[in-house]
């Protein structure tokens, strides 16, 4: 039943050293003495730590990992054996920095993830660590975590396969009279049964006119013959997420719905055809938008086209009409064209691919035609 579940990696991935080297180059470029990481997904990308509280201080020649006593024994079988990394167990991390001076006397200025922290928290920390300078450095770490190595990719692929298996299962369960919540609970249960570590985001299950609201939470509305059903859910393997979106019809579909579905397939195919290293998010978005505009539904394409996938299901690079993000080689992307007609219905497909220099490797594929169950 849980054949796809993998144990946490026991090897030391080479990409960790590469990420640390890139971060240290950034320290030098920004004229810092180090980085303070507080965002747990970024800490996991570098250390493999899966707990709920941690801090990582990266200096030019050493690293300090800080967590509390809840995780003291968990660390032994989980942390990557990073060279020159010192471990500290405490619940007063900023006292450790300001009073115990664990970073050393030469550290005068340290950058922090300003886009991952509330302003009030940053001000409080800055006051605690003076005279150490706490400098905002938003978005400096993510460029180094976007590319995924083979082991990380395998976890994402396994999580995607779980999603496909859940979808195949749920198609045989759905019937008129069930509520959106009934179907949502079945999805969550099956994902766990197949070995998912959890759901990486709130499951979307909408029906009928509710599908026109792109990210509505499930309701107690009962499924009826002739409804469209929009599903989006994910699975997690070794901390890495997947995300899949499918639209299907209950008992029958209209010609317009079948037409829009074919258009979404065309829009997604056009996006994957042009997805490659170096393309800018807003440029990539135009390929899908051109298809949808020419199909006559441009005014109903209002959501983002896609995003990266990794330890979080929704990470950089972002693909929308405003995004300046540059797609790097090695990142994993989810592409999700959708049409949402108010008070009528909405449709979306969402599939995943890994980006190479001049091509992509698609991991999941939508059904060729709008499925009727």
C-alpha positions in Angstrom: 0.0 0.0 0.0 2.8 2.4 0.8 5.3 1.1 -1.8 6.1 4.7 -3.0 7.2 5.9 0.4 10.9 6.4 0.8 13.0 6.7 3.9 14.6 10.1 4.5 17.9 10.4 2.6 20.9 8.9 4.4 23.5 10.1 1.8 24.9 13.6 1.6 23.5 15.2 -1.6 26.2 17.1 -3.6 23.7 19.9 -4.2 24.0 20.9 -0.5 27.6 21.9 -0.9 26.7 23.8 -4.1 23.9 25.7 -2.4 26.2 26.6 0.6 28.9 27.8 -1.8 26.4 30.0 -3.7 25.1 31.4 -0.4 28.7 32.2 0.7 29.3 34.0 -2.6 26.2 36.0 -1.9 27.5 36.9 1.6 30.7 38.3 -0.1 28.8 40.1 -2.8 26.4 41.8 -0.3 29.3 42.7 2.0 27.8 40.7 4.9 29.5 38.5 7.5 26.8 35.9 7.3 23.1 35.0 6.8 20.5 34.2 9.5 17.9 31.8 8.1 14.5 31.5 9.9 12.3 30.2 7.1 11.9 26.4 7.7 11.6 25.3 4.1 14.9 27.0 3.3 16.5 25.4 6.4 15.3 22.0 5.3 16.7 22.5 1.8 20.1 22.9 3.4 20.0 20.6 6.4 17.1 18.1 6.0 15.7 19.2 9.3 11.9 18.5 9.4 10.9 20.0 12.8 8.9 23.1 13.5 11.5 25.3 15.1 15.1 26.0 13.8 17.5 28.7 13.0 20.5 28.5 10.7 23.4 30.9 10.7 25.7 30.6 7.7 29.1 32.2 8.0 32.0 32.1 5.5 33.8 29.2 7.3 31.2 27.7 9.6 27.5 27.1 10.2 25.5 27.2 13.4 22.3 25.2 13.6 19.9 26.1 16.5 16.8 24.2 17.6 15.1 23.5 20.9 15.2 20.4 23.2 12.1 18.8 21.5 14.3 17.9 18.6 17.6 17.0 20.3 17.4 13.3 19.5 15.6 13.7 16.2 18.6 15.5 14.8 21.0 12.5 15.1 19.2 10.6 12.3 18.1 13.5 10.2 20.6 16.3 9.8 23.0 16.2 6.8 26.6 15.9 8.0 27.6 19.4 6.9 31.2 20.3 7.3 31.9 22.8 10.2 28.3 22.8 11.4 27.9 23.3 15.1 24.6 22.4 16.8 23.0 24.3 19.7 20.0 23.3 21.7 18.2 26.2 23.3 14.9 28.0 23.4 16.6 31.4 23.5 18.3 31.6 20.2 18.8 35.4 20.1 20.3 35.4 23.6 22.7 32.8 22.3 23.6 35.3 19.5 23.7 38.5 21.5 25.1 37.4 24.9 26.9 34.2 24.2 28.3 35.5 20.9 28.3 32.1 19.2 28.9 33.8 15.9 32.2 35.2 17.1 33.6 38.8 17.4 34.3 39.3 13.7 30.6 39.1 12.7 29.3 42.6 12.6 26.5 42.5 10.0 24.2 39.6 9.2 21.5 39.3 6.6 18.1 38.0 7.3 15.1 36.8 5.2 13.1 40.0 5.5 10.4 38.7 3.2 9.8 35.7 5.5 9.4 37.6 8.7 6.9 40.1 10.2 8.3 43.6 10.4 7.6 43.7 14.2 9.5 40.5 14.7 12.5 41.9 12.7 12.5 45.1 14.8 12.4 43.1 18.0 15.3 40.9 17.0 17.3 43.8 15.8 17.0 45.4 19.2 18.0 42.2 20.9 21.1 41.6 18.9 22.6 45.1 18.9 25.4 46.1 18.2 25.2 43.3 15.6 23.6 44.7 12.5 20.5 42.9 11.3 20.3 43.7 7.6 17.2 42.9 5.4 18.1 40.6 2.5 14.8 39.5 0.9 14.8 36.8 -1.7 18.5 36.0 -1.6 18.3 32.3 -0.7 15.5 31.1 -3.1 17.6 31.2 -6.3 19.8 28.5 -4.8 17.0 26.2 -3.7 14.9 26.4 -6.9 17.1 23.8 -8.8 16.5 20.2 -7.6 18.9 17.3 -7.6 18.0 13.8 -8.6 17.1 12.6 -5.1 14.8 15.6 -4.6 13.2 15.1 -8.0 12.5 11.5 -7.2 10.6 12.5 -4.1 8.5 15.0 -6.1 7.9 12.3 -8.8 6.8 9.9 -6.1 4.5 12.5 -4.6 3.1 13.1 -8.1 2.5 9.4 -8.6 0.5 9.3 -5.4 -1.7 12.2 -6.6 -2.4 10.3 -9.8 -3.3 7.2 -7.9 -5.6 9.2 -5.6 -7.3 10.7 -8.6 -7.8 7.3 -10.2 -9.3 6.1 -7.0 -11.6 9.1 -6.4 -13.1 8.8 -9.9 -14.5 5.5 -8.9 -16.0 6.9 -5.7 -17.7 10.1 -6.8 -21.5 9.9 -7.3 -24.4 12.3 -7.2 -25.6 13.0 -3.7 -22.1 13.1 -2.2 -21.0 16.5 -0.8 -17.8 18.4 -1.7 -16.7 17.6 1.9 -17.4 13.9 1.4 -15.1 13.8 -1.6 -12.4 15.9 0.1 -12.3 13.5 3.0 -11.9 10.6 0.7 -9.0 12.3 -1.1 -7.3 13.0 2.2 -7.8 9.5 3.5 -6.5 7.8 0.3 -3.4 10.1 0.1 -2.5 9.0 3.7 -3.3 5.4 2.9 -0.8 5.5 0.0 1.9 6.9 2.2 1.7 10.7 1.9 3.2 12.4 4.9 0.4 14.9 4.8 -1.5 17.3 2.5 0.8 20.3 1.5 -2.2 22.6 1.2 -6.0 22.8 1.7 -7.7 20.4 -0.7 -9.9 22.1 -3.3 -13.1 20.3 -4.2 -15.8 22.4 -5.8 -18.8 21.6 -7.9 -21.4 23.3 -10.1 -21.2 27.0 -10.0 -18.8 26.8 -7.1 -16.1 25.8 -9.6 -16.1 29.5 -10.9 -14.4 30.5 -7.6 -10.9 29.3 -8.3 -9.8 28.5 -4.8 -13.0 28.1 -2.8 -12.8 25.7 0.1 -15.1 22.7 0.0 -18.7 23.2 1.1 -21.6 20.9 2.0 -23.1 21.3 -1.5 -24.3 18.0 -2.9 -23.0 16.8 -6.3 -25.6 16.6 -9.0 -25.9 15.1 -12.5 -24.5 17.6 -15.0 -22.1 19.2 -12.5 -18.5 20.0 -13.3 -16.2 19.0 -10.5 -12.9 20.8 -9.9 -10.3 19.1 -7.8 -6.8 20.2 -6.6 -4.8 18.4 -4.1 -1.2 17.3 -3.3 0.9 14.7 -1.5 4.2 14.8 0.4 7.2 12.4 0.2 10.3 13.1 2.2 9.2 16.6 2.8 8.7 17.3 -0.9 5.3 18.2 -2.2 3.3 17.6 -5.4 0.2 19.4 -6.7 -2.4 18.2 -9.2 -5.6 19.7 -10.6 -8.3 18.0 -12.6 -11.7 18.9 -13.9 -14.3 16.3 -14.7 -18.0 16.1 -15.5 -20.7 14.2 -13.5 -22.7 12.0 -15.9 -22.6 14.5 -18.8 -20.7 17.5 -20.2 -21.8 20.4 -22.5 -20.2 21.2 -25.8 -18.8 24.5 -24.4 -17.2 22.6 -21.5 -15.6 20.2 -23.8 -14.4 23.1 -26.0 -12.8 24.9 -23.0 -11.1 21.8 -21.8 -9.5 21.3 -25.2 -8.4 24.9 -25.1 -6.8 24.4 -21.6 -4.9 21.4 -22.9 -3.6 23.5 -25.8 -2.6 26.3 -23.5 -0.8 24.0 -21.2 1.0 22.3 -24.1 2.1 25.7 -25.5 3.5 26.6 -22.1 5.4 23.4 -21.7 6.7 23.7 -25.3 8.3 27.1 -24.4 9.3 26.4 -20.9 13.1 26.4 -20.7 16.0 27.7 -18.7 16.3 31.5 -18.7 12.7 32.4 -19.7 11.0 35.2 -17.7 7.8 34.3 -15.9 5.7 37.0 -17.6 7.0 36.0 -21.0 6.1 32.4 -20.5 2.6 33.4 -19.4 2.0 35.0 -22.9 2.0 31.6 -24.6 -0.9 30.3 -22.6 -2.7 33.6 -22.7 -2.5 33.8 -26.5 -4.3 30.4 -26.8 -7.0 31.4 -24.4 -7.5 34.9 -25.9 -7.8 33.4 -29.4 -10.3 30.9 -28.0 -12.5 33.9 -26.8 -12.1 33.4 -23.1 -9.3 35.7 -22.2 -11.4 37.8 -19.8 -12.0 34.7 -17.7 -8.3 33.7 -17.4 -7.5 35.7 -14.2 -5.3 33.4 -12.0 -1.6 32.8 -12.1 -0.4 30.3 -14.7 2.2 28.4 -12.6 4.9 28.2 -9.9 7.7 26.2 -8.7 7.3 23.0 -6.7 9.6 21.6 -3.9 9.5 21.5 -0.2 6.6 23.9 -0.5 4.0 23.2 -3.1 4.0 26.8 -4.3 7.4 28.5 -4.5 9.5 30.6 -6.9 9.7 31.0 -9.8 6.2 32.4 -10.3 4.5 32.5 -13.7 2.0 35.3 -14.2 1.6 38.5 -16.3 3.7 40.5 -13.8 6.4 38.1 -12.8 10.1 39.0 -13.4 11.2 35.7 -12.1 13.7 33.9 -14.3 13.2 30.1 -14.6 16.5 28.3 -13.8 17.7 25.0 -15.1 16.8 22.1 -12.7 13.6 23.6 -11.1 10.3 21.8 -11.0 7.3 23.7 -12.3 3.5 23.3 -12.0 1.5 24.8 -14.9 -2.2 25.4 -14.3 -4.2 27.2 -17.0 -7.8 27.9 -15.9 -11.0 29.6 -17.0 -13.6 30.8 -14.4 -16.9 32.2 -15.7 -18.8 33.8 -12.8 -22.1 32.2 -11.7 -21.6 29.5 -14.4 -18.5 27.2 -14.0 -14.8 27.0 -13.8 -12.2 24.6 -15.2 -8.5 24.0 -14.5 -5.8 21.5 -15.2 -2.5 21.4 -13.4 0.6 19.4 -14.2 4.3 19.2 -13.3 7.6 19.2 -15.2 11.3 19.5 -14.6 13.1 22.2 -16.5 16.3 21.5 -18.5 18.4 23.9 -20.6 16.4 23.5 -23.8 13.5 21.3 -22.9 11.3 19.9 -20.1 10.6 16.5 -18.7 6.8 16.4 -18.0 6.0 14.3 -14.9 2.2 14.3 -15.0 -0.2 14.4 -17.9 -3.8 15.5 -18.0 -6.5 13.3 -19.7 -6.8 14.1 -23.4 -10.5 14.7 -23.1 -12.8 16.1 -20.4 -13.6 13.0 -18.4 -17.2 12.1 -17.6 -17.9 9.9 -14.6 
